[in-house]
Structures are given as C-alpha cells and as structure tokens.
Amino acid sequence: MGKKGFLVTALALIAGAACTNNPGDGPPGPPPGDGRPGRAIEIRTLSNRADMISGGDALVEIVVPDRRSFASLRVSAGTRDVTSAFAMRPSGRMIGLIDHLAEGKNLITADVGDGETVALTITNHKIGGPVFSGPQVTPFVCATPLAQPASGSTPASQASGLSTLAIDDQCNIATEVKLYYRTTAANCSLARPDPNPPATAPANACFRPYTPGAAPPADLAMTTTDTGVTVPYIVRVERGTLNRGIYDLAVLFDPSKDNVVTGWKPTAPQPQWNGKVVYSFGASSGQPRQQFRSEQNWNDDAALSRGFLVAINSQTDSLYNANRVSMAETVMMMKEKIIDTYGEVRYVLGNGCSGGSINQITLSSIFPGLVDGIQPTCTYPDSESTAIEVSDCALLVNFYASPAWRALTAGMNQAQINAKKAAINGHADQTGCHAWVNTFSNLGRPGNYVPMGVIDNVTGAVGPIGAMTNNCGLPAALVYDPVKNPTGTRCTGTDHDVSLLGTVPGTTRARQLNDNVGVQYGLKALQAGAITAEEFVTINEKIGGVDFDQNFVAQRSVADLEALLTVYRAGIISDGKQLAKTPIIDVRGFDDSNLAPPVGALGIHHIWRSFSLRARLDAATGTHNNHVLWRFGTGLIAPAASGLTLQSFLLMDQWVSAIKADTSDTAIERKVARYKPPEAFDFCYLTSDTTFSKKVTDPALCDGDRFLKPHSSPRQVAGGPVAENILKCQLRPLDRRDYPASLTDAQFARLAAAFPRGVCDFSKPGVGEESAVSPLDFSGGPGGAVLPPAPKSAPDRAAK
C-alpha cells in the first residue's frame, strides 16, 4: 500500500470537496545550481535519503548546475517515463513527486537531451516498515474500529479511531480524513475532540466537526498565522497507519481550494501552512504487542493557530513502543510522509513529557537532525539509564522488607528508619523508590504475573496491587512461562528490543542490560554518618540481584557485554556529543515525592535528571550551551498561569528559525550556540512566587527552595556520577581508606567477601561505553552497522 494509502472519509466531506489545485512550490528547500558550467546534472531526493524511502513515493528535484534548459528533460523510473510529474516551480526549481515505486531498488534516470544521463537508485521500503530498525516483533495485534475483548486464545484489540480493519499483518488500515473547526465559544474543552467511542467526546469541545459546502458555523473562529495569513480556523486531520503505528496529521486547511480527501499537492501547499511541524511524543513506558491510537492529541491550538502542522504516531509514544531505534525510524518515516504529501518542511520542533522526553532526547542522540529543536518536560535522558534507578529501587525495597533490615532497625521509630532509607536511596524521602516500584518495576517481568508493589508509603510494606496481567497485552496462554510455555512470547523491554540486542545463545531471551556488580549501596550515606557500618555491610551482603525472569536472587545482576556495546554505539544511551547538535529547552517541575506538598503526580520525575542530561553535555563537549533549564516547584506540569509552555514553544521556534537561516557549512553545534536567543537562559520560579512574576537566575537561590532542589539516586549514593550513564562499572580493589573508622576489620572482611572481584571504579568509563556512532542500521542484524554515506546521483554509464 502506498504512503497515501486508501483515503476514506464521510460522504459529506466528499460531496463538499473542491479540487482547484494551482501550480506552486513548497517552503524553501535546497538552493538551485550555482551556475558554474561543466558540472553534471543531479537527482536529489527531498523527502529522505534515497536508500531509506518508504511508502512508494518520493519528492525529487532535478538540478542542472550550469543552467542548461529543461525543455528536453526526460525522467524515468525504471522503464516508466515520469517526466510529466516534474515542473519548474516558482522558486526556479524542477521538482516532482515520483509515485508507484516498487518495493526495493528503483533506478531513476534523468537527462536534458544533450546525451548526458545521470542515475540515482531509490530504495523503497514498505509503509508498514521496517527501514533500518531490524525485524519487527511478533505477534502484534492490529487495532479494530472499536476495542474488542480477548476471547480464549484470540487477543484483545484496541480502538483505532478508524472505520475499517487492517488489510495485512503490518496493521495497515485505510487512511481517513476529517475536518474540524475551532469554535469561538468561551471556556471550551481542549480534551480529545474525536475519541472512540464518540460517546466520550467532551460536551463543549474547542474543535468541532466541519462540513464543507454547508453554511459556515456561526461560531467559526478566524486565525492569523505567524506568516501573517488570516484564514477561517478549519483543520484537516488525516489519520492513517505507518510503521504499524496509528498517526494523525493536522493542519489548517481551506476546503474551497483543494480536494478534502486528497489534500493539496506537495508542490503547491496552501499558504496558511508555514512549512513547520510540531511533533508530540507520548509519555510513560511499555512494550505491548498491540497497535494503539496515539495517546497524544492533535488539537494543539498554539501550534495549529500559528500555521504549524501537528504530527503524532502511537509508535513514538513510549507507552506503546520501547524500541527507541524503531521510534526514531518512525519519526523519519513520518517526516518523509509529510514532505511527500504536504511539501518540504522548514523544520520540526518536538515536545513531550516523561517518556515523551525520553523519545525526544534519544531521538536526538540516535539520529540527530530528524527533529531540529526539542522541548522535554518531566525530563529523563534515556530509558536504559532510567532503568538503573528502577532496578536499584526494586532491590532496595525488597531488602527493606527483609528480616535482615528489620533486625538492623529494631528499636527505631518509623521516622528514623525512613530517614535512613532516604539517605541510601538519595531521594527527598523514602517514597521515591516506592513510586518507582509501583509504576515501572513490574515492566521487567517476562510472563504472566500479579503486580507487586508498596502498599504503605510510610512503612514500605510490600504486597500485591492488582490482578494477573502481562506486559504484552496478550492472552496468558501465548505468554512465556518457565515451565508451561518456555518458548512463549517474552514481554520485557529488552525482548521488545531483540532486533537490536540479539538473544543469548541457546535461548529465546534477549541480551540483558541490568547490572549491579560492584555497586556499594549506601556508600555516601555511610561516609556522611547517615547509616551505620553494620547497616552498610549488611545491605551489600544481602542486596542480591535479579535473574533473567526478574526474580530476586542472591547473586548480583550481570549485563551482557554485546548489549552494552550496542546501546552506547547506537546512541540509545543518550550521548552528549550528539545531543549538542540540537537546541533543548527543559521545563522542569517538582515530582520528587508522594508525601510532600505540592503533591507530585507520580513521585518519579526527579529534578536531578535534568542535571544528568546537562552533565553528559558537559562531559562530551565542555559546555551545555544548547541546554536551557526552567524550573518551577508547583507540580509536574507547568500551570497555565506560568506561561512556560507557550514561552518555550515560541522561543524554540525563534531559536531554530535563526539556525536554519544560516545556510553556511558551519558545524551545527556552533550554529546552535551562535543563534541561542538572549531570552534562552536558566531561571526558576520560587515556589512561594504563586503569580510567576519573578524569574530567579541565581542557581543557589533556586537550589535553596525545597521543591527545586535536585537530590540524587541510589547509584549516585553508591559513588556513581550524576550523568548516570554507566550501566556496568569497571572494578577496582577495595580500599580501606574509603570507609570511616567505624568500619571494623571484621566488617571490612565481610565487605571483601561480598565483593570478591572488587567494587565500582566510577572514575572510569562504563564497561562497553564509547561515543555514539549513530545512526546505526539494524536491518542486517543485532549490534547494527554504521550507515554508509547517503547515495548521490552519478553518470549513468549504461545509458551511454
């Protein structure tokens, strides 16, 4: 199925659609030739690299550097003459959309009638993917128009928001188009205007269905874009499938100028589109084997009203896809789809909270340049290093529930016990680890399970907190069980990434990244006198690890070297050198505790994570000029009264616009620093500033606020760096000088027995750590290979 797929829409839309396309041109793209004679003509793919095209079509430019006439131009795709697709656009560029590309290699040739022919091979991939992320996981359940419950061994399905079923095992579903308008009604709701089922739609939605051909609604709003175009506020929403995700593309649209179903041509976009894209990434974390509709909303009023196109896809929502390379691939394919359908893109701005921050940041590390500026909130640098804290907290909470800990703390009151836990964990209080255990520690379990978690935030008591489930969203009979179904589907994040990491030889399980060999839990708490030597030694004797089925075991967890090498080389562990190529505005709220007011949303989005991101930039480049940090302490998400979300969007737009205006060959890192706006500086709003009226630029004053102060993590208390990017540490012998005099010789001997191979040397890089060489291509198998240079056209020797 081609990129445009099957276009389906309501009869009212079809009946009212006009078709009056006029020749035009998209936003500015690569400049025309330089006028120097004697150089060969070129074929350029504008939508993506020629070897990574998907969906059956590609926007192509023919460039003649010495300004020979195009009067005799002939362009072929294999044996097909596609010359009629090309025309001279108002910008003076010869551009056309070549469609009906065959899957695999397509030879494109061009000549201008002077005997010189050039050729470019375009490699076309399925719109259902993959392109470079390697084989897709199976089984995978396609969405249906309405959600269907599981029945026996038939899996449940999710609601697609589309009206037809998938036509193949890649979950391709017919594309549909609808129109909405922005109402002028006061106090309207920006909740999802088009839920499925429709009965759950908000009563007073800001965006309402629009019927072309009928009299305009009395409450139809007008809007003026950032390029000064004033139009009725009507939005065309295209919903379809790409790389097994369900996407929405929304943009201002005039139904009197172009056919509603097919939209405008990529060479003649309507003028209210400013050529810019906002891409919204979804939060949380998960690895279901099901197709979902995106958890994000397309109705971003701030972006749409200014002329931006808004893009979302469920495969770029962390809740639905744990494979970060597949996520990056989806963004690449989405960007290509936008260019081939709507026209050339000036630039793309990202946004998203929590897991949405992970996807923005890792995207900028895995494949720099796909998104031009990012706005992470509730920030984590990446998922794999975040998992360090999750796994450490799971081990610590398990230990705190053990007889050994109860014996150590006998006679203490609960406040004293909790103070020790907070000191070992590095958090504001003991609930930081409780929150991690309850929200995400169970995601590492491969089979069917009853979730276990903390059932009392004061005592830390542990118990079951739900019904039997699995992380695949599949019937229990299809899922791994070590005895009953050892070859069943394993439902962990690493198993979702098996195309990247590979399997352990002789097994079906993916290579693992969990490791705590040599980690001295509570080291800094001991050195500070917050815990006793006996407590410190006992923790490290008893902490243990987990096996490949996420069962607690006495032995420490050990990562697979091959998996470690892959995540560093691929940029999945976010690399500061790669991140320096992208402007970042990081809006950081408070979510460090489930106890202290103002109450955090979950208690897991710890402030120190923003400083972890900054530490990686500093280590790699010696500066963090591209990272701007705005802090507030009133909760996880910036309140509307603060204006921070809109300020971030407008400032990032200004920053990236200035970068793009510089078409020189200056390194992108230097451009990012050079065009940083004066308003892009660090500040905080103190928690007491309820009107958000004073930006505080003194870091010490910000850190002095209880709800702005960064704490740390169990791994940092164990001596690890704030960058928290060492998954597995190198080891060194124990040194008696690291411990206070209160540690007896007998205790030191026990410690040596607990660490027979030595303890972490965090002054050295992690095992397998190296600079990212991303992007990597995993189509040839786990581990990946560095992408070769993008193909370029060359003289067609066969034509001569």
N, C-alpha and C positions, 0 to 999 in steps of 0.2 A: 504493500500500500504506500502511495506517495505521501510526501510531507503534508500536503493539504488534506489527504485522507478523503473520507466521504463527508461531504458537507450536508448536514441535516438541520432544518430549522422549522419553526412553526409556519403554518400556511399564511398566517397574517403577515409574517415577515417577508415571505417570498412574494406575496401579492403586491406589497407596497414598495418593493425594491426597485430602484432605478439603476441604470447602467450607462454612465456617461463619463467613463474614464477619458482623460486627456493625457497626451504625452507630457512627461515631466521628468523629474530627477529626484533622487533621494537626498538625504543630508550629505554634506561634503565628504568625500572619500579620498582615496589616493589621488595625488595630483596627476595631470596628464603629462605626456612626454616632455623632455627638456629641450627638444628642438635640434639636438645635435644629429647631423646626418650620419649614415653608415651603420646605425645600430639596428639590431633585429627587432621585429615586432614582438610583442609579448601577449600571452594569455594569462590573465590573473583571475583567480577565484576570490571573490569579495566576501563570501559568506563564511568561509573557513579554509583551512589548509586543503589543498587538492586531494590529499590522501586520507582525509577524515570527513569527507562529505557524507551526509546521511539523508534519507527520505526521498531520493530520486530526482532532486533538482538542485541547481547551483546558480547563484548570481555571478556572472562572469563579465570581465572587462577586456576589451582588445585595445592594446596600447601600441601606437606607432610613434616611436620617439622622434623620427625625423619628419613628421607631419606629412607623410605621403597621403594621398587621397584614399578615402574609404569607399569610393564609388564602386570599386570592383571587389569589395570584401566578400569572401566566402568562408563560412564557418561550418565545420562538420563535427558531428558526434558519432564516431564510428562511420557507418555508411549513410547516416542521415544528414541531410542539409538543414542546418538550423539557423541559417543566415537571417531569416525573417524575424527571429527573436531579438535581433540587435538593431539599435537605432542610435543616432547621435543625440545625446541628451542636452538640455540647455547649458549644462556645465562644460560642454565640449568633449564629453567622454562617450565612448562607444560601449554601451552596456546592454546586456540581455540576460534573460533567465533561460537556461537550458534545462528542460524537464525530461521526463521519461528516461532518466539514466538507468542503465542496467545495474543490477547488483554486482559489485566487483569493479574491475577496471574498465574505464571508458576512455578511448583516445579522442581527444579534442584537437582539431587542427584548424588553422586559420591562415589565409593568405590574402593579399590585397591586389592580386592579379599581376604581380611582377615576377612570378616564378619562385619567390621565396615563401616557403611554408614553414610554420612553426607548429609544434605539437606539445600538448600537456596531457598527462594521464590523470584523470579524476577517478579516485577510488570511492565508490558509493556503497554505503552500509545501510542496513535495514533501519527504518524509523523506529522499530522496537528495540534497537541496539543489539549487541554492544558495538562500540567502536574501538576502544583501547582498554577497557576495564577487565577483559577476560570473560570466560563463560559465566552466564547468569545462573543464580541459584535456582534449584528446583526442589520440590514442587513450588509452584507460585499460582495463587488463586486469583482469577480475574474478577474485577468488580462487576456488579449487575445493577440494572436501573434502580432497584430497591434492595436493601440489605436482605440476605437470605440466611436463616439459621442453619447450623450444621445438622445433618441428618445421617446417623450412622457413620460410615466412613467418608461421606461426602462433606467436604469442608464448608464452613460458613463463608459468605461473601459480603463485601462491603458495598454500600451505595455509591454509585459512580457520579450521580448528578447528570447522567446522560440517559437517553431513552432507548438505546439498543444494546445488544450483547456484544461481547468481544468476538472477533472473527477468526482468531488464531491463538496459538499458545503463548504469544508475546503480549497478549491482552490488548491488541489494537482494537479500538472502538471508534465508530463513526464520529467524526467531528461535528459539533453543533454550534450555532451562532445565535445569540440573542442580543437585543438592545435594551438598555436601561437609561433612565434619565434621572438627573438629580433634582429633587424637589426643593422648593423654596420654603416648605413647611418648617416651622420652628421646632426645636427640641426633637428632631427626628433621630432615629437609631442608625448607627453605623455598624450594627451587627450584620452578619452574613445575610444579604438580601435574597439569596437563592438557595436556601437549604434543601435537603432532600431527606424526608418528605417535605413538600411545600407547606404543610400544616404548621411547621415550626418557624415559619418566617416571622420576623418582628412586625408588630402591628403598625408601627409608624416608621417604616424603612426610609432611609435617606435616598436610596436608589430603588426605582420602581420600574416595572416593565413598560417599554415604549413600543407603540405600534406605528410603524411608518405608514404614511398615506392618510392617516386619520388626522383630525384637527389636533394641533399641539396641546398638551395638557396645560391647564391654566396655571399650574404650579411649576412649570418647566423653568429651571434656573438657567442663567447665562453664565459664562465664564470667559476670562481673558487669560490666555496662556502667557508663559514667560517670554515668548517672542512677539507678544502684542496682538495676537489673533483672537478676536472675540467671536464666540460661537455659542449656539444652544448647547447646554451641558448634557449631551447624549453620548453614551458609552457603548461601544461594540465589544461584546465579550465572546471570545472564541474559546470553546472548551474541546479538548481532544486528548489523545494519548501519545506519548513519546517516551522511549526507553522504559516502557512498562509503567510509567507514571501517568497520572491524570493532570493536565495542565490547564491553566486559564491565562489568556492574554486579553488585557482590557486597555482600550484607548479611545479617546474622543473620536466621534465619527459623525459625518453628515450623510444621512441616508438618501438625500436627494442627489448626491454627487456620484455615488458608486453603488454597485450591487451589494446588498447587505450580506448575502451568503458568501460571495467570493471575495468581498472587500476590495480595497484599492490594489493597484499593481505596485510591485516593489520599486519600479522606476518612476512612479507617479503618486507618492503619498499625499494625502490631504494635508493642507498647510498647518492645521492645528496640532499635528504631531510634531514635537520639537526634535525628534530624532534620538531622544534619550530614553533610557529604560531604568525602571526601578525593579529590582529582583528581590523578592521577600522569601527568606529561608525559615523553615519551621523548626520549632523547639523540641525539647525532650530527647528521648533516645529509645530506640527499639529496632528489632530486626524481624518483623512479621513476614511470613511468606504469603502476603496478600496484597492486592492492589487497592489503594485508597485514593480518595479525593484529597487534595491538599488541605491541611489544617489551616493554612493561611487564607486571608480574604483578598480578593482582587480589588475591592472598593476602597482604595487608598485615595481619599479625597485630596490630600495635599499634593500628591503626585499627579493624579488624573486632571485636576483642575488647571494645572500648570502646563499640561500638554505632554506629560510623560506617558509612556506605555508601561503598564504594570504586568509583571510576569511571575507566576508561581507554578510549581510542579511538585507533586507528592513525593517524588524520588529525590527531591532536595530538601525534604523535611526530615530532620533527624529521627523523629518518632517512627518513620516508616522505612528508613534505609540507613543501615550502619556502615555501609561500604562507601568510604569517602572518595575513593577514586571513581566509583560509579556515579557518585553525586557530582563530582567535577565534570565527568563526561556528559551528564545530563544538562548541566549549565551550558557546556559547549554546544550541544545539540539544540538546546532551546535558543541560544543566541543565533545560531545558523538559521533555525526555523523563522525567527523574527526577521532576519535580513532577507531571506528568500521570499517572505510573504509580505512584509511591510516596508522594507527598504533598508538602506545602510544605516547602521547605528553609530551615533556620535560617541556615546559611552554608556556604561552600565554602572549603577550605584546599587550596592547591596544593603540590606538591613535584616535584623532578626535577633531574637533574644535566646540565651541559653544554648540549646542545641543549634539554634539558628546562628548564634555567634560562632560556634564551632565550625559550622559549614562555611561561613564567610571566610574565617581565618585560615582553615585548612585548604580551602579552595585557592586562596592567595599564595599558599605555600606549595600545593600540589601542581597548580597550573596558573602561574602568575599572568595577569593580563586579561583573563576572562571577565573579571569584574574590575572596574577601574578605581573604585573607592568604596570602602566598607564602613558600616556603622553598627558595630556589635554592641549589644546591651546584654547585661547578665553574663559577662564575658568569661569564656574558657578558651585557652589557646588551642586545644585539640581534645579529642575524645580519649586517646590512649593514655596521655599523661593525667587526664582527669580520673581515669580508672585506677591510677595509683592510690589516690585518696579513698576511692570507694572500697577497694580491696583491703587497704590498711584499716579502714574503719570497721569493715566486717570482721576482720581478725581481732581487733581490739574489743569490739562489743561482745564478741564471743568469749574472749578472755575475761572481760569484766563480769560475765555471768558464771564464771567457773568457780569451783571450790577454792582454787589457789588464790584468786583475788579476794574472795570473801574472807579467807583466813588472814590475808595481809591487812585487810581494812577492818577487822573485827574491833569493836570498841569505838570506832569513829562515827561521828554523825554524818548524815547524808550530804550536808554542805561540804564537809571536809573531803569526803570521797569524791564528790563531783568536781571539786577544785583540782584534785589530783588527775582525774580523767581529762579535764580541760587542758592541764599542763602537758600531759602526754600527747593528747590529740593536736594541740596547737591552736585550738579554736577558742572563740569567745566563751563558750561553755560546753557542757557535755552533749548538748543536743545537736551539734554539728554532725557528729558521727551517727547519732540516731537517725537523723534525716537522710543521710547517705544510705544507710542500711535499708530504710523503709522505701526509699524511692527507686534505687537502682541496683542494690547488691544482688537481687534475685535475677537480674538480667543475664548473669553469667551462668545460669543453670541450664543444662542442655536438654533436659527431658521434662516430663510432667512433674509438677511439684505443688505443694501448698506453700504459699509465701510465708516466710518467717521474718519477723521484724521486732522492733522495740515497741512494747505495748504500754510503757510508762516512761515518760520523758524525765521524770525525777530520779527514779531508781535505776532505769535502764533495763528493766525486766524484759525478757525476750519471749515471744510466743507466736503462734500462727495468726496471720492477719488477713486471711482471705480463703477463697475456695481453690480447689485444684485447678491448675492452669498450665499453660506452656507459653514460651516466648515466640512461637511460630504462628499462633492463631490457627493451628491445625487440629483435627480430631486426635484424641490421645493415642489411638491405635497406630497413627502414622509417625509418631514421635519416638525418638530414641529412648530405650530403656536398657540398662546394662545387662539385664538377664533376659527379659521377654522380647526385646527388639533392638539388639545391639547395632544393627545397621540402619535403624530408623533415622529420620531427619534430626540432626542436632541443631539446637535453637539458640546458640550463643552468638555474640557479636563476631568473634573470630571465625566461627563456622560460616557466618554470613560473608566473611571476607576471604573465604578459602581460595578464591581465584587469585588473590594477591599473595597470601601467606603460604599456600600449599598445605598438604597433610603430613602428619607424622608417618614415616614409612611403616607399612604393615597395618595401618589403621585407616578409618574414615574420618578421623577428627582433625581439625585444623591445628596448625602450629600455634603455640601459646605465647602470650606476652607478659603474663603475670610473673613477677619475680620479687622476692624479698630476702634473698640470700645475703647475709652480711649486714642487714639493716638493724641498727641498735635503737629499738623503740624506746623513747623517753630519755635519750642521752642528754639533751639540753635541759630537760626538766630535772634530771639528776644533778647536773652541774650547777643549776640555779637553786638547788635545795628544795624544789617543789615536791620531789618524791625521794624516798629513801633508797639506799644502795640495795637493800633486800628486795624492794619492790622492782627496781630496775633489773636486777639479775633474774628474778622470777619471771617477769614479763618476757624476757628474751629467751629464757629456757622453755617457756610454755606456749609462746605465741603460735608457733607452727606455720602452716600454710594451707593451701587447698590443692586437691588433685584435679585432674582434667575434667572431672564431673562436678567440680565446685564443692566437693565435700571437704570439711575441715579435717586435716591430718596433722600428725606431729611434725612432719618434715616441712621445711621451708619450700615455697613455690619456686620453680625453676623455669625460666623462659627459654624458648628455642632460639638459638643464635640466628638461624635463617630468617625467622620472623622479625627479629630486632633489626637486622640489616635492611630488610625491605621497608619497614615503616620510616626509618631515617632517610634512606636514599630517595624514597618516593615523596618525601615532604609531608607524610601523614602525621609525623611528629613535627609540628609547625617549626619551620626553620627561619631564624631571624634574617638571614641574608635574602631569602626570597620575600619575606614579608615587607622588607624595606622598600619594595617596588610599588607598594600600594598605600595610599593615604588611609589612615584609620582614625575615626572619632569614636571613642569608647565612652559610653554613658553608663555610669556605674552606680547602682542603688544598693541599699542595705538588704541583705538576706543571710546574715551570719548566724542567726539563732532562731529557734522556735519559741523562745521564752521572753526575750527582752522586747519591750515595745520600742518603736513601732514594730508590730509583728511582721516577720518576714513571710514571704509566700511559701517557701519550702524549707528554708534553713540550709541550703546547699550552695548558693551562689556567693561564695566568699570573696570579699573585697580583694584579698591578696592575689587573686587570679589575674587581675588587670596588671599588677606589678610583675607577675610571672611573664606575661606577654612582653612587657617592657624590658625585662631582664634578658630575654632572648635576643631582642633587637640590639641592646647594648653590647652583649657578648659577641654578636656576629659583626656589627658594623661600628661599634664605638659610640653610637648615638641612638636616640629614639625620636628623631625629628619628625618622623611620619606618624607618630602616635600621640594623639591628644586625649587627655583624660578629664572627664567632667564627673564629679561625684556629688551625690546627694544622699541624705540619710533617712528619707521618709518612706522607704519601701523599695520593692524590687523594680517597679516600673515608674518612670518619671511621671509625676502627676501633670495633668493638663496645665495647671496654674504655673508650672515651672517654665513652660515653653521650650524645654530642652529638645524634645523630639523634632519639632519643626526647625529649631535653630540648627540642629545637627544636619538635617536634610539640606537646608539652604546653604549652609557653609560648605558642606561636602560638594554640592553642585558647583559652587563658586571655585573651589579648590581644583576639582577635576577639569572644569572648563578651562582654567588657566593653563593647566598641564597640557591639555590637548591642543591648545592654540600654538604651542611651541612644537613645530614640526621638524626641528633640528634633530641630529643624531646624538644629542646629549643623552647620557645614560638616564634611564627612567628614575633611578634613585635620586639623582641630582635634580631632576625636574620636580620630583615630589617635594624635596626640601626647598627648592628655589621658589616655588609658587604657593607655598603654605601661606594662607591669608593671615593678616595681623590678628584677626579675631580667634584664630585657632591656637589657643593657649590653654594650659591646665588651670582649672579652678574647681572650687567646691562651693556648695551652699551649705552652711552650717545647719544642723537640724533645728536649731532654735529660730532660724530665718524662715518662718512659715509663709511669707509672701514672696520668697525667692527674689529678693531685691538687691542682695549684695554678693557679688562674685568674689570669693576669697582666693587669693593666689599664693598665700603662704602655706607651703606643704605642712609645716609643723603645726600650724593652727588647724588645718584640716585633719591631720592625724590625731590631734588632741580631742576631737569630737568622738564620743563613744561609738557613734553609728557611721563613722567614716574611717575609723582606724583599721588598717589591714592587720589581720592576725597571721596565722601560718597553718601548717598541715602536719600530720604525723610524720611524714617523710622529712620535712624540714626540721622538726624537733629531733629527728634521728641524725641530723647533721647535713641533710641534703640542701641543695641550692634553691632559692626562691623561683628560679626558672622551672624547676620540677620537670625537667626533660630527660632525666636519667632513669630509664626503665629498669636496667640491671646495672649495678655498680661494679666497678673493679674493686678488688680486695687488697688489703694490706694486713700485716700482723697487728694484733692488739698491742697497744702501748699503755703501760700502767699510768703514764702521765696524763692521759685523757680523763682520768676519773679522780674524784675527790678522795681525800684521805680516809673518809668514812667507809670506803670500799675495802673490805678486809682481804687478806691474801686468799682465804678460803673462797670468798665470793669471786675474786678475780680468777681463781682456778675454775670455778663453775662457769664463769663467763667464757673462758677459753674453751671449755668443753662444748658450750652452746654454739661457738663459732670456730669449728675446727679448721676451716680454711681461711679465717681472717674476717675482718669487718670492712664495711664500705669505706673506700677512699674517694670521697666526693670532690677532691681537688682534681681528679682526672675525669676525662670524658666517660660516658657510659659505655658498656660493652656493646659493640656494633655501631656506636654513634659516629656519624660522619655527616658532612654537609649534604643537603639535598641536591640531587642532580635531576630533579623533576623538570618536566613531566616524564613519567615512565609509561611504557606501553606494555600491558599485561596480556595482550592477545596471544603472545607466544608462550605464556605460562607464568606460574608464580615467580616472584622475585622481580619481574619486569625487565625491560630493556630500554635504554635511552632512545628517545625518538630521534630519527635522523633529521637533517635539515628539511624544511618544507620543500616539496617539489616545485620546480620552476619550468617554464616552457623552454624549449630548445629547438633548433632547426630540425625539421622532420626529414631525416635522411632518406626514408623510404619514399617520400614524395618526389625526390629528385631522381 
